[in-house]
Amino acid sequence: MTTIAMELEVNKRASAFGSKYTSGLTKREYIATQALSTLISNPELTDSDSVADRAVEYADALLRKLSK
């Protein structure tokens, strides 16, 4: 069960370019955009909603693994 505190911890702001520059995205959002950029390069994946869902699933899976 995910608590609000856990969700807030996971979604701390990510810095894509080190501590001097911040992306303004949460870690989850940043990872999802990276996964999305790869997924949309696949011409077989045409449904944008399912591709976006899959990108978020990958982000969530990575964050779960990293939190262990």
N, CA, C and O of each residue as an XYZ file, in Angstrom:
272
protein
N       0.838     -1.170      0.000
C       0.000      0.000      0.000
C       0.894      1.248      0.000
O       1.795      1.370      0.830
N       0.647      2.147     -0.908
C       1.412      3.382     -1.016
C       0.763      4.466     -0.166
O      -0.434      4.732     -0.280
N       1.569      5.084      0.685
C       1.060      6.171      1.507
C       1.363      7.495      0.839
O       2.165      7.555     -0.094
N       0.735      8.543      1.303
C       0.996      9.875      0.753
C       2.457     10.249      0.961
O       3.087     10.827      0.075
N       2.994      9.919      2.132
C       4.397     10.230      2.410
C       5.324      9.519      1.439
O       6.311     10.097      0.983
N       5.011      8.265      1.120
C       5.835      7.522      0.163
C       5.750      8.154     -1.215
O       6.762      8.289     -1.903
N       4.555      8.541     -1.617
C       4.363      9.171     -2.920
C       5.134     10.480     -3.004
O       5.755     10.767     -4.027
N       5.101     11.267     -1.951
C       5.842     12.528     -1.940
C       7.338     12.280     -2.024
O       8.053     13.015     -2.705
N       7.815     11.257     -1.343
C       9.239     10.927     -1.379
C       9.660     10.529     -2.788
O      10.701     10.969     -3.275
N       8.862      9.704     -3.436
C       9.171      9.244     -4.786
C       9.163     10.396     -5.779
O       9.943     10.406     -6.731
N       8.286     11.363     -5.559
C       8.115     12.437     -6.520
C       8.904     13.700     -6.193
O       8.541     14.786     -6.644
N       9.978     13.572     -5.417
C      10.842     14.728     -5.195
C      11.356     15.209     -6.547
O      11.501     14.425     -7.485
N      11.617     16.463     -6.629
C      12.064     17.027     -7.896
C      13.383     16.413     -8.355
O      14.334     16.290     -7.582
N      13.416     16.038     -9.609
C      14.612     15.443    -10.189
C      15.449     16.521    -10.855
O      14.916     17.497    -11.382
N      16.733     16.343    -10.829
C      17.619     17.255    -11.530
C      18.264     16.499    -12.674
O      19.063     15.589    -12.451
N      17.926     16.864    -13.879
C      18.440     16.164    -15.043
C      19.873     16.569    -15.368
O      20.583     15.842    -16.062
N      20.296     17.722    -14.871
C      21.598     18.244    -15.271
C      22.478     18.578    -14.076
O      23.292     19.497    -14.160
N      22.343     17.873    -12.989
C      23.134     18.139    -11.800
C      22.440     19.128    -10.879
O      21.322     19.563    -11.154
N      23.096     19.479     -9.800
C      22.449     20.314     -8.793
C      22.309     21.773     -9.206
O      21.468     22.479     -8.649
N      23.096     22.247    -10.155
C      23.027     23.651    -10.560
C      21.777     23.949    -11.386
O      21.218     25.042    -11.299
N      21.349     22.994    -12.172
C      20.190     23.178    -13.042
C      19.119     22.171    -12.659
O      19.426     21.008    -12.395
N      17.880     22.602    -12.628
C      16.802     21.665    -12.327
C      15.846     21.602    -13.500
O      15.656     22.585    -14.217
N      15.256     20.454    -13.687
C      14.350     20.249    -14.813
C      12.932     20.685    -14.495
O      12.145     20.922    -15.411
N      12.584     20.799    -13.206
C      11.220     21.138    -12.828
C      10.277     19.948    -12.886
O       9.082     20.098    -12.629
N      10.782     18.787    -13.212
C       9.980     17.572    -13.279
C      10.256     16.715    -12.059
O      11.346     16.758    -11.488
N       9.260     15.935    -11.664
C       9.513     14.939    -10.633
C      10.360     13.835    -11.247
O      10.480     13.736    -12.468
N      10.938     13.017    -10.398
C      11.702     11.868    -10.905
C      10.810     10.995    -11.786
O      11.224     10.519    -12.843
N       9.584     10.800    -11.326
C       8.641      9.956    -12.073
C       8.366     10.538    -13.463
O       8.380      9.819    -14.462
N       8.120     11.835    -13.507
C       7.853     12.486    -14.791
C       9.073     12.421    -15.708
O       8.945     12.160    -16.904
N      10.239     12.656    -15.149
C      11.461     12.636    -15.953
C      11.714     11.247    -16.551
O      12.007     11.117    -17.739
N      11.597     10.216    -15.711
C      11.809      8.850    -16.199
C      10.766      8.493    -17.247
O      11.087      7.867    -18.257
N       9.518      8.887    -17.013
C       8.453      8.588    -17.975
C       8.724      9.263    -19.320
O       8.477      8.665    -20.368
N       9.225     10.493    -19.305
C       9.518     11.160    -20.590
C      10.647     10.464    -21.325
O      10.641     10.393    -22.554
N      11.619      9.948    -20.577
C      12.714      9.217    -21.216
C      12.204      7.918    -21.836
O      12.580      7.568    -22.954
N      11.348      7.209    -21.107
C      10.765      5.978    -21.649
C       9.875      6.293    -22.844
O       9.892      5.571    -23.842
N       9.100      7.365    -22.746
C       8.200      7.754    -23.825
C       8.968      8.048    -25.112
O       8.531      7.672    -26.200
N      10.102      8.715    -24.986
C      10.864      9.059    -26.194
C      11.331      7.809    -26.935
O      11.441      7.814    -28.161
N      11.602      6.750    -26.195
C      11.976      5.493    -26.837
C      10.758      4.784    -27.402
O      10.795      4.270    -28.519
N       9.685      4.757    -26.637
C       8.477      4.053    -27.079
C       7.883      4.659    -28.346
O       7.422      3.921    -29.217
N       7.884      5.979    -28.467
C       7.258      6.590    -29.643
C       8.085      6.392    -30.912
O       7.601      6.649    -32.015
N       9.320      5.941    -30.762
C      10.123      5.663    -31.948
C       9.750      4.326    -32.582
O      10.216      4.005    -33.675
N       8.915      3.550    -31.902
C       8.462      2.264    -32.428
C       7.210      2.486    -33.281
O       6.158      2.834    -32.745
N       7.310      2.290    -34.602
C       6.157      2.543    -35.473
C       4.981      1.597    -35.245
O       3.870      1.876    -35.696
N       5.210      0.491    -34.556
C       4.129     -0.455    -34.288
C       3.223      0.022    -33.150
O       2.094     -0.450    -33.014
N       3.714      0.944    -32.345
C       2.908      1.463    -31.235
C       2.230      2.738    -31.703
O       2.870      3.782    -31.831
N       0.939      2.651    -31.956
C       0.230      3.789    -32.550
C      -0.793      4.444    -31.636
O      -1.206      5.575    -31.894
N      -1.210      3.763    -30.576
C      -2.208      4.327    -29.667
C      -1.489      5.166    -28.610
O      -0.826      4.623    -27.726
N      -1.619      6.482    -28.703
C      -0.862      7.377    -27.826
C      -1.190      7.190    -26.349
O      -0.304      7.308    -25.502
N      -2.443      6.903    -26.030
C      -2.800      6.703    -24.623
C      -2.117      5.465    -24.047
O      -1.616      5.501    -22.923
N      -2.095      4.382    -24.800
C      -1.460      3.166    -24.281
C       0.058      3.331    -24.211
O       0.697      2.780    -23.315
N       0.635      4.076    -25.140
C       2.072      4.336    -25.092
C       2.413      5.187    -23.866
O       3.400      4.919    -23.181
N       1.609      6.197    -23.591
C       1.830      7.034    -22.414
C       1.668      6.209    -21.132
O       2.457      6.345    -20.197
N       0.650      5.363    -21.096
C       0.449      4.500    -19.925
C       1.656      3.595    -19.706
O       2.098      3.400    -18.574
N       2.175      3.054    -20.778
C       3.326      2.160    -20.679
C       4.558      2.906    -20.171
O       5.326      2.366    -19.376
N       4.747      4.138    -20.625
C       5.887      4.945    -20.165
C       5.805      5.184    -18.662
O       6.813      5.098    -17.961
N       4.614      5.481    -18.168
C       4.426      5.702    -16.736
C       4.637      4.396    -15.970
O       5.200      4.408    -14.875
N       4.194      3.283    -16.528
C       4.411      1.985    -15.883
C       5.899      1.695    -15.737
O       6.337      1.206    -14.696
N       6.682      1.998    -16.782
C       8.134      1.799    -16.706
C       8.744      2.693    -15.634
O       9.610      2.258    -14.875
N       8.297      3.926    -15.573
C       8.812      4.855    -14.554
C       8.493      4.339    -13.157
O       9.361      4.332    -12.284
N       7.269      3.914    -12.943
C       6.871      3.395    -11.635
C       7.678      2.151    -11.263
O       8.095      1.995    -10.116
N       7.890      1.278    -12.229
C       8.654      0.057    -11.966
C      10.093      0.389    -11.574
O      10.636     -0.203    -10.641
N      10.701      1.318    -12.272
C      12.069      1.699    -11.941
C      12.147      2.328    -10.560
O      13.049      2.011     -9.784
N      11.222      3.207    -10.249
C      11.228      3.842     -8.928
C      11.011      2.831     -7.802
O      11.598      2.958     -6.728
N      10.168      1.830     -8.050
C       9.974      0.774     -7.045
C      11.277      0.014     -6.819
O      11.654     -0.251     -5.678
N      11.957     -0.334     -7.896
C      13.222     -1.072     -7.781
C      14.279     -0.239     -7.077
O      15.034     -0.762     -6.257
N      14.341      1.034     -7.384
C      15.350      1.900     -6.785
C      15.092      2.164     -5.310
O      16.020      2.483     -4.567
N      13.842      2.034     -4.878
C      13.510      2.309     -3.479
C      13.827      1.137     -2.556
O      13.726      1.265     -1.336
N      14.206      0.009     -3.123
C      14.515     -1.188     -2.297
C      15.902     -1.105     -1.715
O      16.328     -2.013     -1.001
